[in-house]
Amino acid sequence: MKVNPIEMQKSLGGVNYPASKKDIVETAKKSGADPEIKKALDALPEKEYDSPAAVSREVSKES
């Protein structure tokens, strides 16, 4: 799954790190993230993420 990293980071604006997968997914949905981004974030493992870069790394592993 190819997700635009810039668009993904825009959809994660306002996340307070460290953040759980649940917090990340909820923030993306509230910000109106596109379906591809929501799908990628839904596929994240359940754990705490310490930065936007950590989320991006995990999403790129999934693709």
LINZIHU-V936236 format. One record per residue. D_FIRST is the distance of its C-alpha to the first C-alpha in Angstrom with 2 decimals. Layout:
d_first->D_FIRST
d_first->D_FIRST
This chain:
d_first->0.00
d_first->3.79
d_first->6.33
d_first->9.92
d_first->11.73
d_first->14.96
d_first->14.08
d_first->12.73
d_first->16.02
d_first->18.02
d_first->16.90
d_first->18.02
d_first->21.40
d_first->24.19
d_first->22.69
d_first->25.49
d_first->24.48
d_first->24.70
d_first->22.68
d_first->21.57
d_first->18.21
d_first->20.24
d_first->21.50
d_first->18.16
d_first->16.71
d_first->20.10
d_first->20.32
d_first->17.01
d_first->18.25
d_first->21.67
d_first->20.50
d_first->18.83
d_first->15.18
d_first->13.15
d_first->11.48
d_first->7.81
d_first->9.30
d_first->11.41
d_first->8.98
d_first->7.29
d_first->11.00
d_first->12.27
d_first->10.52
d_first->12.44
d_first->15.55
d_first->18.82
d_first->20.54
d_first->21.95
d_first->20.10
d_first->22.65
d_first->20.99
d_first->18.17
d_first->17.44
d_first->17.14
d_first->14.48
d_first->12.49
d_first->13.15
d_first->12.03
d_first->8.64
d_first->8.23
d_first->9.65
d_first->7.21
d_first->4.45
